[in-house]
Amino acid sequence: MKDEGTNIEVFNDGTQPEEELIEVCPICGCAELYYEAGGIEGLYHCKHCGYIGAFVIDANKEMMELIQKEYDASARDAE
């Protein structure tokens, strides 16, 4: 289904509520991100794992939890 007036394809048919997406760290899944260098460079900094980069993931709660579980499992394996 195409959204009227745009070329964006809409996958929500209106029967389910829109999911809230949260910007999370691609490494650990933490949502505690802030802009590095005042946002001038467009880099995010994760307060949990120290990741610095321009790439973040727009995730729903389920995806965020999966990333966090994977990160925790890899951290345990590294010990």
C-alpha positions as CSV (number, residue, x, y, z in Angstrom):
1,M,0.0,0.0,0.0
2,K,1.4,3.4,-1.0
3,D,1.0,6.4,1.2
4,E,-0.9,9.1,-0.7
5,G,1.4,12.0,-1.9
6,T,4.6,10.2,-1.3
7,N,6.6,7.2,-2.6
8,I,6.8,5.6,0.8
9,E,5.3,2.2,1.1
10,V,3.2,1.8,4.3
11,F,3.2,-1.7,5.9
12,N,0.9,-0.9,8.8
13,D,-2.7,-1.4,7.6
14,G,-4.2,0.4,10.5
15,T,-5.2,-2.7,12.4
16,Q,-2.2,-2.7,14.7
17,P,-0.8,0.3,16.6
18,E,2.5,1.8,15.3
19,E,5.5,0.5,17.2
20,E,7.7,3.0,19.1
21,L,11.2,2.9,17.9
22,I,14.2,3.8,20.1
23,E,17.7,4.7,19.0
24,V,20.0,2.1,20.5
25,C,23.7,1.3,20.4
26,P,24.5,-1.3,17.7
27,I,27.1,-3.0,20.0
28,C,25.3,-3.4,23.3
29,G,21.7,-2.3,22.7
30,C,21.7,0.4,25.3
31,A,19.5,3.4,24.7
32,E,21.7,5.8,26.8
33,L,23.3,7.6,23.8
34,Y,24.5,11.1,23.6
35,Y,26.1,13.2,20.8
36,E,29.8,13.3,20.8
37,A,31.4,16.7,20.3
38,G,28.1,18.5,20.7
39,G,26.5,16.8,17.7
40,I,28.7,18.7,15.2
41,E,30.2,15.6,13.7
42,G,27.0,13.5,13.9
43,L,28.7,10.9,16.2
44,Y,26.9,9.1,19.0
45,H,28.6,7.9,22.2
46,C,27.2,5.0,24.2
47,K,27.4,5.5,28.0
48,H,27.3,1.7,28.6
49,C,30.0,0.2,26.3
50,G,31.8,3.3,25.0
51,Y,30.9,2.9,21.4
52,I,31.5,6.0,19.3
53,G,30.1,6.2,15.7
54,A,27.5,7.6,13.4
55,F,25.5,4.3,13.1
56,V,22.7,3.6,15.6
57,I,19.8,1.2,15.3
58,D,16.1,2.2,15.4
59,A,14.8,-0.7,17.4
60,N,11.6,-1.7,19.1
61,K,11.7,-3.1,22.6
62,E,12.0,-6.7,21.5
63,M,14.9,-6.0,19.2
64,M,16.7,-4.0,21.9
65,E,16.4,-6.8,24.3
66,L,17.8,-9.3,21.8
67,I,20.8,-7.1,21.1
68,Q,21.4,-6.7,24.9
69,K,21.2,-10.5,25.4
70,E,23.7,-11.1,22.6
71,Y,26.1,-8.6,24.0
72,D,25.8,-10.0,27.5
73,A,26.4,-13.5,26.2
74,S,29.5,-12.4,24.3
75,A,30.8,-10.6,27.3
76,R,30.5,-13.8,29.4
77,D,32.3,-15.8,26.8
78,A,35.2,-13.3,26.8
79,E,35.7,-13.8,30.5
